[in-house]
């Protein structure tokens, strides 16, 4: 690992920039109130409002973030006002806190984004605990929290607008880094001593990560399309748009480079072919990282990696094997070798294009993809119908169960916090809402991370307080911890908690230097809150396997639609539901959209499977089958991507053998989508299709009416079809074996 590269990636990332933005946005109100009005309490109240709203400030489209933060500020004001009115007595407070916690937690019915809004408003509600307000004081306190929320909303919006291009660059760079990791996972297949099952597992994880990063970048790039200025497209916007299309195409090219690795290892074990492929892909990953760094630094990339050596070596190996009659001895292995070489050659060309697109002295007059209204179909839009909450008000709903658990846990935490002398109800309840997530696995994972991070943070704070006596130095350390806390929260939660605990405890020490016991009390509060959260999470849990059946069906359905889109150019009977029929939408757009939908569905199922694997063993259902389904689905998507340009060639629709094979693949996917256990004689079907495809190739060779290049492409297409038939049969078997219960709503 090149640590200097990792440090640069972090320092120029949207995470570090976001950490700086959040730290300044929270600190400035407190500093200004203290410096101008000498009102420390007011400054911290406003800062608390900003602290709550900043939870919603995550990478994504600016307009959406602005609206989300405004909504969060308003909901936080209402929650804080209601809580403030009830602080006069214990019973009214409990009768207010429990229903509010339930109502705010029910917001998760609208998706992951609303989980952050739910937490932010719960935080503002909990921030009101520990005080005794009159109605007027409660209104003023909530108003100051609202002011803090509005301050942060427009502070963040202003900074984001000022840094809009930088944010877009960073999102594209992040997608490049994720794709580079995917390239490394592909390279591992070419090392003989690597276990193929483990390679597949890692490849699926890297694919999910890359899909997530591409989706974030897509949401930003496609909302900032290039515009005409003085008759020409904006150069900077065009460059960023082209780079995004380049990275999507490169990722798809690498995905399509999938081969039968078992066969490749068997046939080429004694040659250097595997070594050349491995080294080439590793070099490509490093080159792509360099491009990503250049994009994040707003500079032209330099080609520090040479790929010509491996390309020439592979070309030489192919030529030697061709002269030694290897194509006749191992036709399938040779076809795979040639196909893999073409793919890696295309990767090298795409990397060259990306290098050129980063150079301001080489402006691109046109975009890589036609700017069309159809691009809007690639953006995800979320509707928020109010009735959706009411339709989930039943014990069968996972959102209802989550809200019920949160309200019980917060009420219990409030009671314990007011009962025990060394505890703070605010900190216990805050720990609870931070840790508790809709899924048991995420709650358990977050609980462990929170406890470990708090212990380390408390220990570090004690060491700093004992060793460093300068308040100015401690203040600088505190601000640095604050920045790191918000920079790391999205990808290393444990480290984020370490820095969070440190900066909060240092802040309390600076305000009350004699209160050293506060550190121990906060650790105790965290332990109590974590114990409550973990204990309550066992109440009527909704295990992950219960929501996976529609995810399985959605993934297979999206793959069938992707297959239909690919076949549309080769078969007049193919149809796709990916887009409404329209002559204005090209088949290329249909394929790209269907591919995107397949990737999103794949990532959704993969993430759900990962969460299930964190749950108790007894609640892990059909582990082997779902794992194999993910692997085979990714393999089939790779094979479809490889077959797409071959199927687009003229005349393929008229070949009966190919049409029969494509029909069989589609039938397998339809059966898999239905999820019924089938009794098809897959072995006989595969044997028959293989015979017909082989006969097609032999006939083309003997006819000697087509150029050799066309015949070779036909051989490769026949091989891809045979592989797709095999994998689609495996998917059908897995889907039939996965008998998950239908989710209850």
Secondary structure, 3 states (H helix, E strand, C coil): CCHHHHHHHHHCCHHHHHHHHHHHHHHHHHHHHHHHHCCHHHHHHHHHHHHHHHHHCCCCCHHHHHHHHHHHHHHHHHHHHHHHHHHHCHHHHHHHHHHHHHHHHHHHHHCHHHHHHHHHHHHHHHCCCCCCCCHHHHHHHHHHHHHHHHHHHHHHHHHHHHCHHHHHHHHHHHHHHHHHHHHHHHHHHHCCCCCHHHHHHHHHHHHHHHHHHHHHHHHHHCCCCCCEECCEECHHHHHHHHHHHHHHHHHHHHHCCCCCHHHHHHHCCCCCHHHHHHHHHHHHHHHHHHHHHHHHCCCCCCCCCCCHHHHHHHHHHHHHHHHCCHHHHCHHHHHHHHHHHHHHHHHHHHHHHHHHHCCCCCCCCCCCCCCCHHHHHHCCCCCCCCHHHHHCCCCCCHHHHHHHHHHHHHHHHHHHHHHCCCCCHHHHHHHHHHHCCCCHHHHHHHHHHHHHHHHHHHHHHHHHHHHCCCHHHHHHHHHHHHHHHHHHCCCCHHHHHHHHHHHHHHHHHHHCCCCCHHHHHHHHHHHHHHHHHHHHCCCCCCCHHHHHHHHHHHHHHHHHHHHHHHHCCCCCCCCCCCCCCCCCCCHHHHHHHHHHHHHHHHHHHHHHHHHHCCCCHHHCCCHHHHHHHHHHHHHHHHHHHHHHHHHCCCCHHHCHHHHHHHHHHHHHHHHHHHCCCCCCCHHHHHHHHHHHHHHHHHHHHHHCCCCHHHHHHHHHHHHHHHHHHHHHHHHHHHHHHCCCCCCCC
